[in-house]
Amino acid sequence: MRYVWALLISFLLLGASIEDARKANEAYDEGNYEEAISLYKKAIDADPENAKLYFNLASALAKSEQSEEAIRTFEQFKSMTNSTEEKAKANYNIGKVLSDNQKWGKAVDYFKKSLRYMAGDADAKHNFELAKKKLQEQQNQQNKNKQNQQNQRQENNEQNQDQQQQDQQNQQNQKNQQNQDQQNKQQQPQKMSKAQAQKILKALEQKEKELLKQFKKQKTESSKSSNEKDW
């Protein structure tokens, strides 16, 4: 990762900042980035106008994966220098930080900014083209995922519609069956209770007695009529 390292500090610093900067560079070289960050900040407190301290601090922050703070500090460094080469390096480093976080769109922008200051920088050109390729792949994948989501939603909608139709058909079938059961029930002879049967039986017996009584009466009258003399 070119440029994401500390710039050489010319030790024209003030007081204690010289020792802090030297120790910070040593910690950086040894990979002790948290210690380097702390020491660079102390050196900046002692010499806040030294732009290279901000570049080194930003580099240490990038190495420790404190991406957002690293980018802010590189931007601060850019505002403190008039050197096109240093601005190009800061933009390049920001592009690398963004690339490491797969923020390809913004990375493309910063590599492009770096090339505006140093058009012949082969590394910047290579990373610019690589970031563009990754951005296109990312966009293609996002479009693919979006299409898959749309297809899935459409499939789910179709399944829901089929299920609703099936539910409606089942409900209609159930309703039809209930109506048929009701019709069958109405057509079936109703069962007679024991009390009703006894009542009907008594009525029939009573009717039979009345008919028998009437028959006997008619027979008696007929017999009397036949025994009378015809004067």
C-alpha positions as CSV (number, residue, x, y, z in Angstrom):
1,M,0.0,0.0,0.0
2,R,2.2,2.8,-1.3
3,Y,2.1,6.2,0.5
4,V,0.3,4.8,3.6
5,W,3.4,5.3,5.7
6,A,4.8,8.2,7.5
7,L,6.6,11.0,5.7
8,L,10.2,11.7,6.7
9,I,10.1,14.3,9.4
10,S,12.7,17.0,9.2
11,F,13.4,17.5,12.8
12,L,13.0,21.3,12.7
13,L,10.5,21.0,15.4
14,L,9.9,22.8,18.7
15,G,11.2,21.5,22.0
16,A,9.6,18.2,23.1
17,S,7.9,17.6,19.8
18,I,11.3,16.5,18.3
19,E,11.5,13.5,20.8
20,D,7.8,12.7,20.4
21,A,8.0,12.7,16.6
22,R,11.1,10.5,16.7
23,K,9.5,8.0,19.1
24,A,6.3,8.1,17.0
25,N,8.3,7.2,13.8
26,E,10.0,4.3,15.6
27,A,6.6,3.0,17.0
28,Y,5.2,3.3,13.5
29,D,8.0,1.4,11.9
30,E,7.6,-1.3,14.5
31,G,3.9,-1.6,13.8
32,N,2.9,-0.1,17.2
33,Y,0.3,2.1,15.6
34,E,-1.7,3.0,18.7
35,E,1.5,4.2,20.4
36,A,2.5,6.1,17.3
37,I,-0.9,7.8,17.2
38,S,-0.6,8.9,20.8
39,L,2.9,10.3,20.2
40,Y,2.0,12.0,16.9
41,K,-0.8,13.8,18.7
42,K,1.6,14.9,21.4
43,A,3.9,16.2,18.8
44,I,1.1,18.1,17.1
45,D,0.1,19.7,20.4
46,A,3.7,21.0,20.6
47,D,3.9,22.0,16.9
48,P,0.3,22.3,15.5
49,E,1.5,24.0,12.3
50,N,3.7,21.1,11.1
51,A,1.7,19.5,8.3
52,K,3.8,16.4,8.0
53,L,2.8,15.4,11.5
54,Y,-0.8,15.3,10.4
55,F,0.1,13.1,7.4
56,N,2.0,10.7,9.7
57,L,-0.9,10.7,12.2
58,A,-3.4,10.0,9.4
59,S,-1.2,7.1,8.1
60,A,-1.0,5.6,11.6
61,L,-4.8,5.9,11.9
62,A,-5.2,4.2,8.6
63,K,-2.9,1.4,9.7
64,S,-4.9,0.9,12.9
65,E,-8.1,0.8,10.8
66,Q,-9.5,4.0,12.2
67,S,-10.7,4.8,8.7
68,E,-13.0,7.8,9.2
69,E,-10.6,9.6,11.5
70,A,-7.7,8.8,9.1
71,I,-9.6,10.4,6.2
72,R,-10.5,13.5,8.2
73,T,-6.8,13.9,9.1
74,F,-5.6,13.5,5.6
75,E,-8.1,16.1,4.5
76,Q,-6.7,18.4,7.2
77,F,-3.2,17.8,5.9
78,K,-4.3,18.7,2.4
79,S,-5.6,22.1,3.7
80,M,-2.2,22.7,5.2
81,T,0.1,22.1,2.2
82,N,0.5,23.7,-1.1
83,S,2.6,20.9,-2.5
84,T,0.8,19.2,-5.4
85,E,2.8,16.0,-4.8
86,E,1.8,15.9,-1.1
87,K,-1.9,16.5,-2.0
88,A,-1.7,13.7,-4.6
89,K,-0.2,11.4,-1.9
90,A,-3.0,12.3,0.5
91,N,-5.7,11.7,-2.1
92,Y,-4.1,8.4,-3.0
93,N,-4.0,7.3,0.6
94,I,-7.7,8.2,1.1
95,G,-8.5,6.2,-2.0
96,K,-6.6,3.2,-0.5
97,V,-8.5,3.6,2.8
98,L,-11.8,3.6,1.0
99,S,-10.8,0.7,-1.2
100,D,-9.9,-1.3,1.9
101,N,-13.5,-0.7,3.1
102,Q,-14.9,-1.6,-0.4
103,K,-16.3,1.9,-0.9
104,W,-15.4,1.8,-4.5
105,G,-17.3,4.8,-5.8
106,K,-15.6,7.2,-3.4
107,A,-12.2,5.5,-3.9
108,V,-12.5,6.1,-7.7
109,D,-13.1,9.8,-7.0
110,Y,-10.0,10.1,-4.8
111,F,-7.7,8.2,-7.1
112,K,-9.0,10.6,-9.9
113,K,-8.1,13.5,-7.7
114,S,-4.7,12.1,-7.1
115,L,-4.1,11.8,-10.9
116,R,-5.1,15.4,-11.4
117,Y,-2.1,16.4,-9.3
118,M,0.2,13.6,-10.6
119,A,-1.1,12.4,-14.0
120,G,1.9,10.1,-14.6
121,D,1.6,8.2,-11.3
122,A,1.4,4.5,-12.4
123,D,0.2,3.3,-9.0
124,A,-2.6,5.8,-9.0
125,K,-3.6,4.8,-12.5
126,H,-3.6,1.1,-11.6
127,N,-5.6,1.6,-8.5
128,F,-8.0,3.9,-10.3
129,E,-8.7,1.3,-12.9
130,L,-9.0,-1.4,-10.3
131,A,-11.5,0.6,-8.2
132,K,-13.6,1.3,-11.4
133,K,-13.6,-2.4,-12.1
134,K,-14.6,-3.3,-8.5
135,L,-17.3,-0.5,-8.6
136,Q,-18.8,-2.0,-11.8
137,E,-18.8,-5.5,-10.3
138,Q,-20.4,-4.1,-7.1
139,Q,-23.1,-2.3,-9.1
140,N,-23.7,-5.5,-11.2
141,Q,-24.1,-7.5,-8.0
142,Q,-26.4,-5.0,-6.5
143,N,-28.5,-5.0,-9.7
144,K,-28.5,-8.8,-9.6
145,N,-29.6,-8.8,-6.0
146,K,-32.3,-6.2,-6.7
147,Q,-33.6,-8.3,-9.6
148,N,-33.5,-11.4,-7.4
149,Q,-35.5,-9.6,-4.7
150,Q,-38.0,-8.4,-7.3
151,N,-38.4,-11.9,-8.6
152,Q,-38.8,-13.3,-5.1
153,R,-41.4,-10.7,-4.3
154,Q,-43.3,-11.6,-7.5
155,E,-43.0,-15.3,-6.8
156,N,-44.3,-14.7,-3.2
157,N,-47.2,-12.6,-4.6
158,E,-48.1,-15.3,-7.0
159,Q,-48.0,-17.9,-4.3
160,N,-50.1,-15.7,-2.0
161,Q,-52.7,-15.2,-4.8
162,D,-52.8,-19.0,-5.4
163,Q,-53.2,-19.6,-1.7
164,Q,-56.0,-17.0,-1.5
165,Q,-57.8,-18.6,-4.4
166,Q,-57.3,-22.0,-2.8
167,D,-58.6,-20.7,0.5
168,Q,-61.6,-19.2,-1.2
169,Q,-62.3,-22.4,-3.1
170,N,-62.1,-24.4,0.2
171,Q,-64.4,-22.0,1.9
172,Q,-66.9,-22.3,-1.0
173,N,-66.6,-26.1,-0.9
174,Q,-67.2,-26.1,2.8
175,K,-70.2,-23.8,2.4
176,N,-71.7,-26.0,-0.3
177,Q,-71.2,-29.0,1.8
178,Q,-72.9,-27.3,4.7
179,N,-75.9,-26.4,2.5
180,Q,-76.1,-30.0,1.2
181,D,-76.0,-31.4,4.7
182,Q,-78.8,-29.0,5.7
183,Q,-80.9,-30.1,2.7
184,N,-80.3,-33.7,3.5
185,K,-81.3,-33.1,7.1
186,Q,-84.5,-31.4,6.1
187,Q,-85.4,-34.2,3.7
188,Q,-84.9,-36.9,6.3
189,P,-88.0,-37.9,8.4
190,Q,-87.8,-36.4,11.8
191,K,-87.4,-38.8,14.6
192,M,-90.5,-39.1,16.8
193,S,-90.1,-38.9,20.5
194,K,-91.5,-41.7,22.8
195,A,-94.1,-39.3,24.2
196,Q,-95.2,-38.3,20.7
197,A,-95.5,-42.0,19.7
198,Q,-97.5,-42.9,22.8
199,K,-99.8,-39.9,22.2
200,I,-100.4,-41.0,18.6
201,L,-101.0,-44.6,19.7
202,K,-103.5,-43.5,22.2
203,A,-105.3,-41.4,19.6
204,L,-105.4,-44.4,17.3
205,E,-106.8,-46.6,20.0
206,Q,-109.4,-44.1,20.9
207,K,-110.4,-43.7,17.2
208,E,-110.6,-47.5,16.9
209,K,-112.8,-47.7,19.9
210,E,-115.1,-45.0,18.5
211,L,-115.3,-46.7,15.2
212,L,-116.0,-50.1,16.8
213,K,-118.7,-48.5,19.0
214,Q,-120.3,-46.8,15.9
215,F,-120.2,-50.1,14.0
216,K,-121.9,-52.0,16.8
217,K,-124.6,-49.3,17.0
218,Q,-125.2,-49.5,13.3
219,K,-125.5,-53.2,13.5
220,T,-128.0,-53.1,16.3
221,E,-130.2,-50.6,14.5
222,S,-130.1,-52.7,11.4
223,S,-131.1,-55.8,13.3
224,K,-134.1,-54.0,14.9
225,S,-135.2,-52.8,11.6
226,S,-135.3,-56.2,10.0
227,N,-137.4,-57.7,12.9
228,E,-140.2,-55.2,12.7
229,K,-143.5,-56.4,11.0
230,D,-144.7,-54.7,7.8
231,W,-148.3,-53.9,8.6
